[in-house]
Amino acid sequence: MGNETNQGPKKMVNSHYYNVILDINECREELRCGKDAACTNTEGSFRCTCNIGYYGDGYICTECYTIFDFEDHDLSNWTLNGTAFNNQPTYGNNTLSRRGRAWSNHKGDWWIGTFENRPSPSEPFGGQQGDGPQGSLTSPSFQITGKLLTFLIGAGCRGYTSPNIRAELIVDGVVVRKETPTECDGAMKEKSWNVTDYAGKHAQLRLIDYSSGFWGHINFDHLQACHKLISYTDP
């Protein structure tokens, strides 16, 4: 993405016969743009554009672009089926109330956790709906950029829930990628999908919880587009 301003100075050269306006190259100024950006001089102005592999406005460029992080705690544009996702997203590290020092490994304040029932800070800490409810949650359409989609996913348990607990990537109505958590652990781990073949296409994310058994829930957070894997670990 680029950002252009119109504050670049011009220099007026007076002559007996004519006036000459000389454009000054603002890109010669050090640190005119961000660290990972390029500056392009234009007439009377300049443009900052993030380098390939970075996202931003040309002043602040990052290696990943967030698609869904649930920080607006609003799923009104998502499609819900069943009841598993009725009380989502979840606020805070709700798992601490029942698992001692357990950490959900979410990023920010809000995340998806179908075992949980804490849809606002005013709700009691530790609220839960358990493994019983089932359903799916499908995102609005978004455009795929970059080489990878990265995300945090957890819960599920091999031998109990697989493959009824999963995240899916849908392109043109077809499931092209899926991830099933199998570690019997509420702490989300970073996973990624290679989406090079789908660059520029529009897609949807679908979260599936079709299990009511032991570990029959899904935790999910922070879907983003990246050009390489950026690890996120619990601080």
N, C-alpha and C positions, 0 to 999 in steps of 0.2 A: 504494500500500500504506500502511496506517496502523500506528501503534504506540501503544499505550495503557498508561499506568502507573497504579498505584493508590496513589501516595504523596502525592496532593494533600491539603493540610491542610484541616481544618474548624475553625470557630470556635464555641465553646460560649458562649451568652449565658444567664447565670443570672437567673432571676426568682423572685419570691416564689410565683408561681402555676404557672409552667411553665418548661421549658428549651427554648430555640430554637437549632437548629443552622443556622448560615449557611455556605453553600458559598462558598469563595474562588475567584475566577476566575484560575486559574493562567496562562491565556493572556495576561493583562496583562503578565506578566513578559517583558522583552525577550529575544529569541533563545531562547525556550523550545523552539522547533522549528528545523529546518534552514532554510537560506537560501531554498530554493525549495519551501517547505512551508507549509501552513496549520495553525493550531492551533484545535481545537474543544474548548470546555470541557464537561466532564461532571460529574455529581455526585461530588464527592470526588476527581476525577481530571481528565485531559485526554487528547486524542488528536491525534497529529501525522500529517498525510497529505500526501504529495507533491502538488504542483500538477499540473494537466493538462499532459501533455507531459514529465513527469519520472517516474523510477522510483526506488524505495528504501523505506526504513523510516520516513520522516518526519523523520529526523535527518540522514541523508545522502541526497540526491536527485540523480540524474544524468539526463542527457538520453537515455541509451540503456540497454537491459537486455541483458546478454550471454546468448545462448542456447547456443552452442557455441564454446568457445575452445581445447579440446583440452589444457588445462592439467592435467587429471587423467590424461593420456596413457593413456586406457583406452577402447578401442573395443568392449568386450565386448557392449555393448547395441546395437551397430550391425550391419547386415547386409552381409556382404562377398560379392561374387561375383567369380570370376576370381582373379588373383594380384597385380594392380597395387597393392592397398592392404594387402598382407600385413605389411609392415614399417612400418606407420604407427601413430601420428604420428611426425614427425621432430623430433629434438632439436637446437636451436640453429641458427645460420646456416651450415648445412652447405655451401651454395653457394660460400662463400669459398675452399674448398679447391681449386676448379678454375677459378674465374673471377676471380682476383685480388681486387679490392676490391668485387666484386659483393655485393649485399645482397638477401636474400629478402624483406625488408620485413615479416617476420612480427611478430606482437604477442605478447609473453610469451616463453616458452621452447619451446613446442610448436606444430607446425603440420602440415598435410598437404602432402606433396610426393612424388609417385609416382616421380620420378627417384631419390629419395634412399633410402638404407638406413642410417639411424642411429636406431634405435628406443629408444636409451637413451644417457645420457651416457658409459657405460662402453664403448660401441662406438667404433671408430676414427673420428676426424674425417674427413669426406670420403667415407664409405661411400656407394656408389650401386648401384642395380639397373638404371639406364638406362631407355631408352624402350621396351624390348621388352614387358614385362608389360602385360596389359590387364585391365580389370575395372571394377566399380562399388562404391560405398560408400553405404549408405542409413541415415539417422539414425533414432533413435527418434522417436516423435510428439511434437510440441510445439504449444502454442497460439499463434496469431498475435495480437500486440497492437501497438498503434501504427499508424503510417501506412506505415512503411518497414521493410524488412529490409536491412541493410547488411552487407557482407562484403568480405574481401580475396581477390583471385583473380589468378592469373598463369600463366605458361608458355603452351603452345599456340602456334600460329603460322598466320596466314592463308595459305591455299594449300597447307598441309601437313597440318594436323590438323582444321581446322574442317569439320563441327560435331562431330567425334568426341571432342573434349575440351570438357567443359561442366559447369556446375552447374545443377541443376533444383530447382524448388519443386513439391512434389506436394500437392494438396488433394483429398480425397475420391477418391484413386486416379488423379487426372488431373494431368498436367504443366501448370501454369498460368503458370510463369515459367521462363526459362532464360537463362544467360549463358555465352558462349563466349569465352575469352581468345584474342586474335589478334595480340598485339604481339610475339611471339617474344622474350619477356623473362621471366626468372624472378622479377623483382621484382614482388610483388603490388601491385595497384592497388585502391583502394576503389571498389566498385560498389554499386548498390542496386536493389531491386525495390519498386515501389509496391504495397502489399498492402491498401489501404484497403477494397477490396471483399471481403476475406476475413477481416476483423477478427473475432476470437472463434472462428474455425474452427481445427481441428487440422490440422497439416501435417507433412511430412517433407522433409528436404534429401537430395538424391541427387547424388553426385559421379561423373562418368563419365570414364573413360580407356579409350577403345576405339581408340587409335592406337599403333602401334609404330614409326612413322616419325620423321623429324626433328622435334624439339620435341614428341614424342608423350607428354606427361605434363601433369599439372595440379598447381598449387599453390593452397592454399585455407586461410583462417584467419578466425577471429573473426566468426562470424555473430551479429548483434545486432538487437534491435528498437528503433527510434527514431521520434521524431515529426518529425525533420528530419535532413538529411544532416550527419554529423559527420566532417569530413575527418581522416584519419590519415596522417601523412607520416613518412618516415624521419628521425629526429633526427640 
